[in-house]
Amino acid sequence: MPTTPQTATPVVIDVHDVGIRFRRNKRGRRSFKDLFSGRGRRSLPDEFWALRHASFSVTAGEAIGVVGRNGQGKSTLLKLVAGVLLSDEGRIDVHGGVAPLIEITGGFVDDLSVRENVFLTAGLHGMNRRDIEARFDEIIEFAELQDFVGTPYKHLSSGMKVRLAFSVVSRLEEPILLVDEVLAVGDKAFRAKCYRRIEELLAGGRTLFFVSHNERDLRRFCTRGLYLDGGALVVDGPIDEVLARYAADSPTDLTAGE
């Protein structure tokens, strides 16, 4: 694992000149010729770069807030780090496993019970059955679903689904935590419980990537920020400086929080 020369702290995420493009027309498909052509191929008329020429590194234990207006590449960046998307240009090296709180209700199966979904989802994220069994009660208790263990997932409310997903993913032992706006939903009491859980993980040395429009939350968790605009990394620096620049450019996008 590489280290930074100043502190010899391990680098856990290394993003080098990364770019990814999409097609505006959802019905559009890339041909085999597109896939095997050089990376320098000119973009087609209906393509756009969601992110391009992004370069930065993250050391173990850093807590980074990713800010920017909607559609500027924040969620795309987290999905690239998680390995959900592959870049068209550049390289991303991730040293260590990732616990992705990104679109967290995805992957659950409607017709399976809460219990079955816990075992399925945690298993897909790499947790073995013995560990799942050992943590099952605390997962259910944290999600406040003690009375719904046998209930089919499809019968849960949207709030219950978010509680279950957060409880499962936040129990993973992966060193890198990716959080994408998921705490904007749910009731205030459960959100406070999620915040305490994130603080516990940070205190344990986890690395955090946190996407939010909530200024208070960003300042609470993060010491460093990345400001994305137009698919470009505009500012990489202390969170106060990044938020000041973002607020100057888009004064109505940040919320003060509760």
C-alpha positions in Angstrom: 0.0 0.0 0.0 1.5 3.4 -1.0 2.1 6.1 1.6 2.2 9.9 1.6 5.7 11.2 1.9 4.9 13.8 4.5 3.3 11.6 7.1 3.8 8.0 5.9 0.1 7.5 6.3 -1.2 4.8 4.0 -3.0 6.0 0.8 -6.3 4.0 0.6 -7.8 5.7 -2.5 -5.7 7.0 -5.4 -7.6 8.7 -8.3 -5.5 9.6 -11.3 -6.9 11.6 -14.2 -10.2 9.8 -14.1 -13.0 10.4 -16.6 -16.3 8.7 -17.3 -18.9 9.5 -20.0 -22.5 8.6 -20.5 -25.0 8.9 -23.3 -28.0 11.2 -23.0 -30.1 8.9 -25.0 -30.8 5.9 -22.8 -31.7 3.8 -25.8 -28.2 4.4 -27.2 -25.8 1.5 -27.0 -22.0 1.3 -27.5 -20.8 -1.0 -30.3 -17.9 -3.4 -30.1 -16.0 -0.9 -32.1 -16.6 1.7 -29.4 -15.4 -0.7 -26.7 -12.2 -1.6 -28.4 -11.3 1.8 -29.9 -8.7 3.9 -28.2 -9.5 6.0 -25.2 -8.8 9.1 -27.2 -11.8 8.5 -29.4 -13.8 11.7 -29.9 -17.2 11.7 -28.0 -20.3 11.0 -30.0 -22.9 13.9 -30.2 -25.1 12.4 -27.5 -22.3 11.7 -25.1 -21.2 13.8 -22.2 -18.5 13.6 -19.5 -20.0 13.2 -16.1 -16.5 13.4 -14.6 -13.1 14.1 -16.3 -9.5 14.8 -15.4 -10.2 14.1 -11.7 -7.0 13.4 -9.6 -6.6 13.2 -5.8 -5.5 10.7 -3.1 -7.1 9.8 0.2 -5.2 8.6 3.2 -6.4 6.2 5.9 -8.7 7.8 8.4 -9.6 10.9 6.4 -13.2 12.2 6.4 -14.0 13.9 3.1 -17.1 15.8 2.1 -18.0 15.8 -1.6 -20.1 18.8 -2.6 -21.6 20.3 -5.8 -24.9 20.9 -7.4 -27.1 18.0 -8.5 -25.8 16.3 -11.7 -22.2 17.4 -11.2 -20.6 14.0 -10.7 -20.7 13.5 -6.9 -22.6 10.2 -6.9 -20.7 9.1 -10.0 -17.4 9.6 -8.2 -18.6 7.4 -5.2 -19.8 4.7 -7.6 -16.4 4.7 -9.3 -14.6 4.3 -5.9 -17.1 1.5 -5.0 -16.4 -0.3 -8.2 -20.0 -0.1 -9.3 -18.9 1.9 -12.4 -15.7 1.7 -14.4 -14.0 4.8 -15.7 -13.4 5.5 -19.4 -10.1 7.3 -18.7 -7.5 7.2 -15.9 -7.2 4.9 -13.0 -8.6 4.4 -9.5 -6.7 2.3 -7.0 -8.6 1.4 -3.8 -6.6 -0.3 -1.1 -9.1 -2.0 1.1 -12.7 -3.0 1.1 -15.6 -0.6 0.7 -18.9 -0.3 2.7 -21.2 1.5 0.2 -24.2 3.4 1.6 -25.2 4.3 -1.9 -28.7 3.7 -3.1 -28.8 1.4 -0.1 -32.2 -0.1 -0.6 -31.0 -1.6 -3.9 -30.2 -5.3 -3.9 -32.9 -6.3 -1.4 -35.4 -8.9 -2.6 -39.0 -8.0 -2.2 -40.4 -11.5 -1.6 -37.7 -12.5 0.9 -38.3 -11.8 4.6 -36.3 -9.3 6.6 -34.2 -12.1 8.1 -33.5 -13.6 4.7 -32.5 -10.2 3.3 -30.1 -9.6 6.1 -28.3 -12.8 5.4 -28.4 -12.3 1.6 -27.2 -8.7 1.6 -24.6 -9.0 4.3 -23.3 -12.2 2.5 -23.1 -10.4 -0.8 -20.9 -7.8 0.9 -18.6 -10.4 2.0 -19.7 -11.2 5.6 -19.6 -14.9 6.4 -22.6 -16.7 7.9 -21.1 -17.0 11.4 -20.5 -13.2 11.6 -24.0 -12.5 10.3 -25.5 -14.8 12.9 -23.4 -13.1 15.6 -24.5 -9.6 14.6 -28.1 -10.4 13.5 -29.8 -9.3 16.7 -27.9 -6.0 16.8 -28.7 -5.3 13.1 -32.4 -5.9 13.8 -32.4 -3.9 17.0 -30.5 -0.9 15.4 -33.1 -1.0 12.5 -35.9 -1.1 15.1 -37.5 -4.1 13.2 -37.8 -6.6 16.0 -41.5 -7.2 15.2 -40.9 -7.6 11.5 -38.2 -10.2 11.2 -40.5 -12.6 9.3 -42.2 -9.9 7.2 -41.6 -9.8 3.4 -39.3 -6.9 2.5 -41.9 -5.5 0.1 -44.3 -4.9 2.9 -41.9 -2.6 4.8 -42.4 1.2 4.6 -39.7 3.2 2.8 -38.3 4.3 6.2 -38.1 0.8 7.4 -36.2 -0.2 4.3 -33.6 2.6 4.8 -33.2 1.6 8.5 -32.6 -2.0 7.6 -30.1 -1.2 4.8 -28.1 1.3 6.9 -28.0 -1.2 9.8 -26.6 -4.0 7.6 -24.0 -2.0 5.7 -22.8 0.0 8.7 -22.0 -3.4 10.4 -19.5 -4.3 7.7 -15.8 -4.3 8.7 -14.6 -2.6 5.6 -12.1 0.3 6.1 -13.8 2.7 3.7 -17.3 4.0 4.1 -19.2 5.7 1.3 -22.3 7.7 2.3 -24.4 9.3 -0.5 -27.3 11.4 0.8 -28.9 8.5 2.5 -29.2 10.3 5.8 -31.5 12.9 4.3 -34.4 10.5 4.7 -35.9 8.9 7.8 -37.1 10.4 11.1 -35.0 12.7 13.2 -34.4 10.2 16.0 -33.1 7.5 13.7 -31.0 10.0 11.8 -29.3 11.0 15.1 -28.6 7.3 15.7 -27.0 6.9 12.3 -24.8 10.0 13.0 -23.6 8.4 16.2 -22.8 5.2 14.4 -20.8 7.1 11.7 -18.9 8.9 14.5 -18.1 5.5 16.1 -16.7 4.2 12.8 -14.6 7.4 12.3 -13.3 7.1 15.8 -12.2 3.5 14.9 -10.1 4.8 12.1 -12.4 4.3 9.1 -12.1 6.5 6.0 -15.3 8.4 5.0 -16.5 9.7 1.7 -19.7 11.8 2.5 -22.0 13.4 -0.1 -24.5 15.9 1.3 -26.0 19.3 0.8 -26.3 19.7 4.5 -23.6 22.2 5.7 -23.9 21.2 9.3 -23.5 17.5 8.6 -20.5 18.2 6.3 -18.8 20.2 9.1 -19.7 17.6 11.7 -18.0 14.7 10.0 -15.5 16.0 7.5 -12.2 17.9 7.7 -11.5 17.9 3.9 -13.7 18.7 1.0 -13.9 18.0 -2.8 -16.0 20.5 -4.8 -17.2 19.2 -8.2 -18.7 21.4 -10.9 -19.4 20.5 -14.5 -17.8 17.1 -14.0 -14.5 18.8 -12.9 -12.8 18.8 -9.5 -12.8 22.5 -8.8 -11.5 22.7 -5.3 -9.7 20.1 -3.0 -9.0 21.5 0.4 -10.1 22.1 4.0 -13.8 21.6 4.4 -14.4 25.3 5.5 -12.7 26.6 2.4 -14.5 24.2 0.1 -17.9 25.1 1.6 -17.2 28.8 1.3 -16.4 28.5 -2.4 -19.4 26.3 -3.0 -21.7 28.7 -1.1 -20.3 31.6 -3.2 -21.0 29.8 -6.4 -24.3 28.3 -5.5 -25.7 30.1 -2.4 -29.1 28.3 -2.4 -27.8 24.7 -2.7 -26.5 24.2 0.9 -28.9 23.8 3.8 -28.0 24.8 7.3 -29.3 21.5 8.8 -31.2 21.1 12.0 
